[in-house]
Amino acid sequence: MGLLAVIASSAAFATSGPVAKALLATGWTPSTLVTARVGIAGLVLLGPAIVASRGRWGVVRAEWRLIVGVALTGVAGCQIAYFNAVTHLQVSVALLIEYLGIVLVVLWLWLRTGRVPHRATVGGVALAVLGLVLVLDVSGASSPDLVGVLWASSSAIGLAAYFVIIARAHADLPSVTLAALGMLLGAALMGALGLAGLLPWGSAGEPIVLAGRQVPWWWGVLSLSLIAAAFAYLLGAIGARRLGSTVASVVGLTEVLFAVFLAWALLDELPGAAQLVGGALVVAGVAAVRWGERADVGPVGDFPAPGGLA
C-alpha cells in the first residue's frame, strides 16, 4: 500500500512540469503560478489539517519555525526555482538536476552526524542517479542552458533544505498540517512580495496547448493545485509514513520516469532507448535502497517529498 501510494504521488507530481511549462509559455510568471498553485492546494488541505490537528495544536504552535522553513524552502524557493528552470530546460532535465538534492541530503547527513548510510542505500542512490542520467540522455542532447541549470540547481538546494528541515519535525505534527500551513504561508509570503513588486508578477487568460490541443488556462491551474499538489501530497504522506523517509524519497524518483512520459505525451519531448535502460537502473536502485533501509537504524519520517513540489 505504501509503495503504491508513493508511486501514485510521484505520477501526480510529474504532471506539474508539463502543465506548468504550458502555462508559463502563455505569459504566467513562475512566482504567480506557484502562488496560485499552493494557495488553492493549501485551502483544500486545510480541512483535513484541522481534523488531524485536534488535540495537537500545542505541537503545531511549537513547530512554527519549522513551518516557516518549509514555506521558504519546499514551497516557495524550490518551486519557483523549478518553474524558472523549465522555461529554459526540458522538463526532464530540470527535474533530474532538482532531484540531485536527495544526494545532497545524504552527503549532509553524513557530514553532520558521521553516520554512514548502509552500503546498499548508498549503492542504490548511486544506481538510481545513474539511471536518471540515462533516462534523461543528457549527453545525447545539446548543451543545457546555463541559466536553466542554475535555476534547477537552486531547486535542488531547496529540495535538500526541505528534507533536512522536516527531519526535525515533532512526531506528533501531522504531515497534512505541515503541508497545508506551509503552502498557505508560502502563498501569503509570495503574494505579498509580488504585490510589493519584489517578485515578477503576471498571469494570462489564454488557452494552453497540451498534446496538440487547446485547454482552458483555469484547467491547468486547477490541475497544478489539486492533482499535482493536494492529491499528490496526501498520497505522499501516506506512503512515506509506511515506507520510511529514505525509501519514500528514492521511490519518489519514479516521478522522473512519469515526467519523461508526460513530457513526451503532452509536450512532444520524445524519450529514446537510453531512457528505457535508465528506467531499469532506477528500479534496481530503488530495490537496493529498500534492502538497505532494513539494515539502516536511522530515524524515519512520514512527510512527503515536495517533488513536484516541483
N, C-alpha and C positions, 0 to 999 in steps of 0.2 A: 504493500500500500504506500509506504513512504517513498519507494523508488519511483512508482508510477506518478505520485504527486509531484515530485521534483521534476520529472521529465515533462509532465504536462505544464508545469510552471515555466520551464525553460522554453517550451514551444510558444506559450503565450507571450513571454518576454521577447521572444525572437521576432514577433510581429512589429515591435516598436521601431526598429531600424528602417525597414522599407516604408512603413506608413509615415514615419516622421520625415524621411527624405522626400517623399512626395509632397508633403505639406510645406516643407522648407523651400521647395522649388517654386511654390506659388507666391512666396513673399513673407511667410511667417518667420520671425526671428527665433533662434533656439531658446532664448530666455522666456519669451512669451509662450511658446509651445510647451515648455517644461512646466511653467506656472499653471497653465490651463490643465495639463495632464494630471499633475499631482494634487492640484486644488480639488478637482472633481473626484479623483480617486480617494483623497483623504475624507471628503464628505461621505462617500459611500461606505468607507470603513469605519466611520465614526460610531455608527450604531453598534456594530459588533464589538468595537473597542470599549464602549461604555458598559456593555454587558459583561465583557471579560474582566473589566477592572473593578467590579463590585467587591468591596472589602479590601481592595488593594490600592486605593487612591493615595495612601501614605507612601507606598513604594513608588508610585508614578511621580509624586511631588519630589521625592528624594532623588529621583533619577533625571531631574530636569536638565542637568548639564549634558548627560548622555543623549537626551532627545535633541537638544540643540546641536550637538555634534553630528548626529545622524542627518538632521536637516541641512547642515552646511556641507557635509561630505557626500553621503549616498544620495540625497535628494537633489540638492542644488548643484554642487560642484561637479559630481560625476556625470550627471545627466546633461547639464549644459555643455560640458566639455565633449561628451559623446555626440550630441546633436550637432555641435560645431564640426566635429570630425567627419561625420557622414556627408557634410556639404562639400568636403574636399576629397574624401576617400570612398572606395566601395564600402558598403555596409559591412561585409565580412572582414575586410582588412581592419577597419576601425574597431570591430568587436574583438578581433584577435589581440590587438595591442592593449585594449582595455583589460582583457582577461589575464594579461601578464601581471595584473595586480594581485592575483592569487599567489603567484610565485614570490612577489614582494612580501606578502604576509608570511609565507614560510620562512623566508630569509630574516624578516624582522623578529619573528618569534624565536628563531634560532639564536640571533644575536642578543635579544633581550633576556631570554630565560636560560639559555645554554642547553635547553633540552632539544636534542636532535630527534626529528621525527623518525619513525620506523623506516628502515631502508625500502620496504615495499611502498610506503607512502611517498617517499622521495622519488623512487623509480617510477611510480605511477604518475605523479605530477609531471615528471620529465617526459614520459612517454606521451602523455596527453598533450602537452605543449608542442612536442614534435609533430604529433598528429594534426594539431591545429595549423601548424605551419604548412603542412602538406594539403590540408583541406582548403586553405586559402591560396595555395600555389603562389606564394609571394614572389619567389624567384622567377616565375614564368610570366609575370606581368611587367608593365613599365614601372619605373621608379615611383614610389608613392609621393604624393605632395607633402613637402616638408611641414607646411602649416598644419595640414591634417594630421600628420604624425605627432606633432607637438600637442595638438588638442587631444588626440587619442591617448597619448602618454599621460596627460593631465587627468583624463578619466580613469586611467589605471591607478594613479596615485590616490584619487578619490575613492576608488573601489577598495584599495588596500586599507586606507584610513577607516573606511566604514567597517570592514571586518575587524580591525583592531579595536575600534570603539565598542561594537556590540559584544565583543568577547568579555567585556567588563560589566555587562548588564546583570542586574539582580535576577536571580532565578524566578522570582515571583512577578516580574514585569512581563505582562502579556505581550507577545510579539505583535499582535494586531494593534495593540495600543501604541506601541513604539512606531509602527508603520503609519498609522493614522495621524498621530500627533506630529511625527516627523514630516509627513507630507504637508499637513496644514500649515505648520510653522514655516517650512521651506517655501510654500506658495506665498505666504504673507510677506516673508522677507524679500523674495524676488519681486513681488508685486510692488512693494514699497520702493525698492531700488529702481524698478522700471519707471514708476511714476515720477521719481526724483531725477530721472534722466541719467542714472548711473549704470543702467543696463540697456542694451539695444532693445527697442520695443516696437512691435508691429505685427499685424495679422492680415489675413487676406480671406476674402469670401469666395474665391474662385474654386471650381471643382478640381479635385486631384486626379491624377492618372495612375491607375494600378492595373496591371495585366492588360494594358492597352485600352482600358475602359475608364470613362469618367465617373468619379464617385463624389458625392457631396462632401464639402470640406468638414461639415459637422460630423459626418460618419467617421472620418479619420480621427478627429479629436476624441470622440467618444470611444473609438476603438483603442486609442492610446491610453485612455483613462480607465476604462472598465476592463478590457481584456488584458492589455499589456501592463497594467499596474495593479488595480484592485484584485482582480481574479488571480493574477499571477502571484501576487504577494500572499494571498490566503493559502494557495496550494503550496507555495514555497515554505511557508511557516509550518504547515502540516508535515511536509516531507522532511524538513530539517530537524524537527523535533524527533522524528522516528529514526532517521539515519545518522544523526550527529553532524556537527558543523563541517568537519573535514570532508566526509564523504559527500554531503549535500553540495558543498561548494564545488567539488570536482565533477560530480554528476551534472551540476549546472552548466558545465562546459558544453553539454549537448545543445545548449542554446545556439552555439555557433553553427552546428550542423543544421538546425532548423533555419537559422538565419540565411545560410548559404542557399538552401532550397527555396525559401520565401523570396530572397533577392532575385533568384532565377525566375520564379513564377510570377512575381509582381513587378520586378524592375528589369527583367531580361538580362540579369547578370548570370551567365551560364557557367555552372561548375564543370570541371573536367575530370579526367581519370585520376589525377593526383588527389583530388578531393575524396574520392572513394577509398583510396589507400589510407589517407589521413583519417577518415572516419573509422576504419578498422583499428587504427592505432589508438584513437581516442577511447573506443570501447575497451580495448585491452588495458589502457591506462586507468580507466575507471574501475575495472575489476581488480587491478593491483592495489589501488587505493583502498578499496573496500576490504581487501585482505589485510592490508597494513593497519587499518583502523582497529581491527580486533586486537592487535598486539600493542597499540598505542594507548597509553593510560592517561593521555591528556584530557582536559575538560571538553565537553561537547556543549554546543549551544542549540537553540531552537529558532533562530532567526533566519529569514531567507536572505539570499544574496540580492542585491539591487539590480543585477544583471541588466537587463534592460531597463533595470532602473535605468540601466541603459536599455 
